[in-house]
Amino acid sequence: MTPNITTEKDYDLICIGGGIMSATLSLMLKLIEPESKIIVIERLEKVAEESSEAWNNAGTGHSALCELNYTPEKEDGTIDISKAIEIFEQFETTKQFWAYLVEKGLIQDPKNFLRSVPHHSWVHGKDDVKFLKKRFEAMKAHPLFETMKYSEDFSTLRKWFPLIMKDRSEGENLAATRMEIGTEVNFGKLTEYYFKILETQFDVTVLRNHEVLDVDPDEKLEWTVEAKDLSSGDKKYYDAGHVFIGAGGGALPLLQKVDIKEKEGYGGFPVSGQWLFCKNPEVIKEHSAKVYSKAGPDAPPMSTPHLDTRYINGKKELLFGPFAGFSTKFLKEGSKLALPKSIRLDNIPSLWGVFWHNLPLTQYLIKQVTMGHKDRMEDLRVFVKEAKPEDWELRVAGQRVQIIKKDEKEGGILEFGTDVVHSKDGSVTTLLGASPGASVAVPIMVDVLKIAFPEKIKSEAWKKKLTEMIPMWDRKIQDHMKEFKEVQANSSKKLELEVLH
């Protein structure tokens, strides 16, 4: 039987992917311009099942409070905190938007997706202690991080994270920093909230179990998205002036189908995450913190080991990781042919350049893939000395596709951040990359709005609404500290979080 083919009427925006990014963009646009016609197309039967799902991401509200890879030590020995400032400001912007949703009654109970969990950086060994102290001094001197605490005192560290300090002697060379305004976020639950708001209060169409096959320009100088209903096999066509591809690991293959020059040279490097999760409730009770340490010398930034308190589906959990795995899939629920199919003539130089200049990373991944439970337990025992193998079990998390892009000097470079790749006129925008991801969804989507609707975002109506939703959306927080502290205290109160003091 030949599948049916239907064409839907025009939309203002088509979002591909049912995760936190598409949900954030759709909700922001609807709040600014309620008359906008939006449709979201998701390949799986449920939204928030890939990268946004709670077990598939780190759950940390990334604000550079504990992640040492955001504060590298320069050749002259000083600590560069510029990236930490940027990440901190981005996450605070995200919190402002969440607080607005709570204030307006669109989200009822923020504790269902957001909780205060102190963030710690923890190191051992003389050299790393020296580094952490320099990092603390550099960050403490900045008003954004002025409440950071530092300690080498055994009894203080034992109060901060007793599970890690258990069975240790006072002679060990240890140090840690602590930020009490750290957060744990269930991005899967938040994404579900967003889509419930969109469907029930803003009449946004969300197509589940539909796979996007192609994105092509049409005769009206718009874009036509071809999608297949995976239940019936029927093909459908949707026209829109703007298309956003926020499909996580599936974004690159879709971008490659779009006829825009800006896609050239981009490739993807898939890495799957794995976690040890604790099955012993008594052990879980002993730890209520996020504790990040330093990654190994050849490990990528995303592999920074951490022992994390998580709240998933209302239940307190304890995870350790991440451990890297390798798959040629770009999505956890995707095809093994994704990586080979993504290799094109225009990105071969980029891919070769990355491979040639990242041999240590390849060796690191091989080592990670060949690890057994005994090896992973040895890594865990750096944190929890007496960890028992029977208390911990390996769980595979989501796929992350790191960005590969062309570079004049090295042919190609591997990036661990995010890129918004877009057509010259801004009518197609694509989000590539993985870190810091969901934590900075709001500022990233503000950037997408600037690219896609450059004239509208300059209008007084749009600027007024954006300022109402996100008070500091268009200003650097560090340049407006007095106002920021008031906004931050207000946001924290609405979100039922620790208040900066």
N, C-alpha and C positions, 0 to 999 in steps of 0.2 A: 504494500500500500504506500502510495506517495505521501510524504508528510505535508501537512498544510503549511502555507506561507502567508503570513499576514504582516501588514505594516501599520505601526502605531503612529498617532499624530505627534507633532513636534513637542519636544521638551526643552527647557532652558538648560538643564544639566542632566547628564547621564553619569552616574558613578558606577564603576565596575569594581566589584569586591564588597563583601558585606562585613568589613572589619571596622576597627576604631577610626581609621582615617576617613573612609567614605561617610561614616556616620557623623563624624565631627563636622566635615565640610557641609553635608546636607543640612544638619541642624543649624549651623551658623548662618547659612544662606537663607533658610526658612525664617529664622528669627529676624534677620535684617530685612528680608523682602518676602513676606508671607505668600504673595501671589506667584512666586516662582514655581514652575512645574519641574519636578525632580523625579527621576526613577533610579532605583538602585538594583543592580543585577548581581546575584550571588550564585556561584556554582554549586555549593553544597545545600543540603536540605535545611540547615539552620545558619543564622548569622553568627559571627564571632566564634567560629569553630577552628580557624587556623591560627595565625600569629596572635590574635587577640585573646584566645582562650586561656584561662588562668594557668593551666598546667603547661602551656606552650611558651610562656614568657617569664621573665625573672620576677615580675611583680613589684619591683622596686620603683618608687617614684624618683626617677633619676634627676637629681639636682646637684650632683658633684659634691655631695657632703662626705661620701665615703669611697668613691671610685678613684683609685690612685692614677689610673691611666689618663684622667683629665688634667693632671697636674705634673707634667714631665719636668725632669731636672735638666736644665740647659748645660751646655759645655762649660760655662763659667761657674757652675755650681749653684746658680740661683734657680728658684722654682717658678715656672711659668703658670700662673693661675688664670690666664685670659680665657681659656676654654671652660674652666670651672665657672667663671662669672657668667659666660654665655648660657651654659646649661642651666645654672641656677635661675637666671632671669626667665628662661623659656618655661621651666616647670612652674614657676610662680605665676606666669601668665596663664598657664593651663588651669591652675588652681582658682584663679579669679573667675574663669568661665564656669567651672564647676559650682563655685559659690553662688554665681548668678542663677544657675539652674535651680539650686536649692531655694534661694530667696523667692523665686517666682513659682515655687511649688511644683516644678516640672520633675524634680527628683525629691522624693519624700524623706528617705533615710540614708544619708551619705555613708553611714557605717557599713552598709551592705556592700560598698565597693572600696572604701577608703578608711584607713586606720593609722594612728600614730604608732610608729615603731622606730626607736632610736637607730640612727645610722652610725656605724663605727668603721674606722680604718684601723687595722691591727697588723703589726709586724713583729718579727723576731730576728735577732741577730744584730750585731753592732752597726753594720753599714745601713741596714734598713731602718733601724731606730734613729740614726742620724738623719736620714732622708725624711722620715716622718716628722721629726721635730722641726726641720727647716720648712717643710710643707705647712705645718701648723702655724708657724710664726708668720709665713707669708699670707696665709688665709685669714688668720686672726686679725691681722692689721687692716684688712678690708672690712668695711661696715656690713657687707652682706654675710660675712662669716664670723662676726664678732662674738657670737655666743658659743663658738666651738671650744670644747674642752680637750685638754691633753694630759695624759698621765703615763708614768712609768711605774707608779706605785702598785704593788702587788694586791693590796687589799681593795684599792679603788677599781682595778681591772676586774677583780673577782665580783664586785658589786655590779659592774657593767654587763659582764657576760660570764656567769658562774660555770656554765657547762664547759666553756673553753679553758677556764682556769683550773678546773678540777684535775687533781693528780699532778699539778705542776709544783715546782720548787721555787722559792723566792729568789734563788740565784740566777734564774733564766733572764736573758736580756730581752725584755718585751716592752712594747709601748703601744698606745692606742689613742685615737681621737674619738670624740663623741659629739653628735649633734642630735638634740632631742626633738627637733622639728621634722625628722625624717618620716617617711610614709611608706606604707605597703598598699598597693593598689591592685584590685581585681579588675583588670581591663576588660575581661570577658563580660562580667556582670554590668560594667558601665556601658559597654557597647550594646548590650541587650536593652538597657534603659533608654539609650538614645533611639534605637529603632522603634521601641514601643511608643515613645513620644512622637516620632516622625509619622508612624502609621495611624495612631489613634487621634492625634491632635492637629496634625498638619497634612493629613491625607496624601502622604508620600507613598508611591507604589514601590514595594520591595518584592522583586521576583526572586524566589529561592529555587534551587534546583534548575537553574538556567545557566548554560555555558556560553560565554561570548566567543564567537568564532572569528570575527573580523571587525575592523573599524576603518571605514572608507569615507572619503569626501563625497558629497552629493552635489546635485546640480543647483541647489539653493545656497551654495557656499557654506553649508553646515556639514555635520558628520552623521553618517549612518552606522549604527551598531547592529551587527548581525548576531543573534543569539539563538541557541537551540534549547527548547524545553526538553530536559533529559527524561521526563516522565512519558511524554507523548512522541517525542522525536520531531515535533513541529518546529519550523524555523520562523523567527519573528524579526522584524526590522524596526529600529527605533531611531528617530531623527532628533538631533539636538544641536544647539549652537555651541555648547561646551561639553567636553568629555573629560572626566577625571578617571585615571586608571590607578586605583589604590588597592591592587590585588595581591599585596605582599610579594611572595616569591613568584607569583604568576604575572607580575607586572611587566617584567622584561620580555617574555615571549609575546605579550600583547603589543607592547611598544614597537617591537620589531615588525609588526604587521601594519603599523600606521605609516602612511606615506609622508613623513617629515624628515628633513635633512638632519635635524638635531639628534636623532637617535643613533647616528653613525658612531661606531667605535665602542659602544657600550656592550659589556658582557656581564656575566654573573658567575660568582663562585659560591656554590651551595655548601653550607655547613649545618649539620643537625646538632641540636643540643641534647644532652642527656643529664639527668639528675639522680643522685641518690636521695630517696625520700625515706624518712624515719617511720617505722611501723610501731614503735614503742611509745605509748602515751606518756609514760613516766619521764622519758628522755625529752620529749617535746615540751613538757611542762617546765623543764629546767632552763629553757632558752627563750628569751623575748627580745630579740634584736636582729638587726642586719649587720653582719660583720664581714667586711671585704678585706682581702689581703693583696699581696703583689703577685702578679702573674710571673711565670717562668721566663727566662731570657729569650726564648724563641716563640713564646706563645703570643697569639694575637690579643689585642685589647679586650675583646669580648669574652675572653676565657678567664678573666680575673676570678680566682676562687673565692667563694663566699658561702657562709653558713647563715641561712635565712629563716626567720620566722615568717610564715605565710598564713593568710586567711583565705581559704578556698571553700566556696559554698557554705560559708558560715562556720567552718571548722578550722581550728588552729593546726597548722602543719609545720614540719621542719624539713628543709631541703638543703643539700650541699651539692655544689658544682660550680660551673657547668663542665661537663666532659664533652669533648667534640666527637662527633661521628661524621661519617661521610656518606653521602648518597647523591646520585645523579638527579634526584628529584629536586624541583624548585619549591614544591609544596608538600606538606606531610601527607596529604591526600591527593597526590599528583602522580604524574607519569615519570617513570625511570628514564624516559627518553628526553626529558626537558633540557638537560645540559647539552647533550650532543646536538639536539635540534636548534639550540641557541647559537651555535657556532656559525658565523657568517663571514663572507670575504672582508667586510668592513671592520670586523672586530678581531680577526685573527692576529694582527700585530699587537693589539692590546693584550689578548690572552697570552701570547707567547712572551711578551715583555714581563707580565706579572709572574708567569711560571719561572722564568729565568732569574728574576731578581728576588724571588721568594722561596728559594730552595729550603731554607731552615723551616719555613712554615709547612712545606710539604712533609718534611721529616717529622715535624711535630704532630701533624694530623695522622701520619702512619702510626706513630707511637700511641696516640690516643685511641685509634680504631682497634688496635691490637690489645688494648688493656682488658684484663679480666676483673672479676669482682675483688679479688685479693689486691690487685694493683690500685683500684679505686679506693679501697678501704685504707690503704697506706697513705693516700693523699688526704683522706678525711681525718686520719689520726694526727696530721699536722695541726688540725683544729681541735679535735676531740680525741684525746690521747687513748682513752680506753673504749673507743667505739667498738661495738660487737657486730660482726658480719650479719648475724641473724636479725639485727634490729633495722637493717637498711636494705632497700631494694632499688634496683635501677629502673628508671622510668624515662622513656624517650619523649623529649619535648618537641617543639616545632622546628621547622626548617627556616633558616635564615639565608638569604642570598646577598652576599656582599657585592658591592659595586666594583666592576672593572671598567676603567675608562682610558681612553688614549692619552698618551703623554709624549711630548716631542723628544724628551731626552731618553726615557727608558722604554718607549714603545707603548707601555701600558702601566697603570698603577692600580693597586688594590686599596679601596677606601672602606673604612668601617663606619662611616657616617651615613647620611641620607642626601640624595640629590632630587630636586624637582626638575625633571626634564620636560621641556615644553616647546610647542611650536612657536614660531616667531610672533604670531598674532595672539598667542595665549589661549587659543580655542581648544587645544589638547594639552593636558598636564598629566604627568606620570610621576609617581613617587617611587624611587628606587632606594634600596638600602635598608638597614635594619636598626642601627643604633644612633641615638638613644630611643628612637621609635615612638611608642605610644605615649611616653611621658611628655613629649613635646608636640603632640598632635595639634594643639590649638595654635601655637605660633607658626607651625608649618602650614596649616590651613589658612591662616591669615596671609601668608606669602602666596598661596595658591589663589586666593581671592584677588590679591594685588595683580597677579599675572593674568588671570582670566577676565577680570572685570576692572581694568585700570581706570576707566573714566568714572564708573559708579562709585568706586571706593574713595574717589576724591570729592564726591558730593557731600554736602553738609548732612543730609539725611543718613547716609551710610556711616559717616564718621561719628555722628551722634550716637547711633545705635551700637556701633562697635565699642565706643567708650563706655556706654552703659553696661555692656556685657563683660568687657575686658578693660578695666580702667586704664591700664598702662600698655595697651596693645601697640601704640605708635611711639613709645618713648623708652629710652634706656633707664632701667630701674636705678642703676647706680648713680645716675645724675639727678634723681629725685627721691633721695633717701627718706626725707621726712614724710612725704606723701605715701611712699611705698610702705613704710612701717604701719601707717594707719590702714592702708588697703590690705596688707598682709594680715594684720590682727583681725580685721573684719572678715576676711575670707576664712581664716582659721576657725573663728567662732562659728560661722555658718556651717563649716564642714566638720565641726566637732573635733578639731585637731589641737595639738599642743600649740600654745601661743608663744611667740618669740618674747623673751624677757631677759 
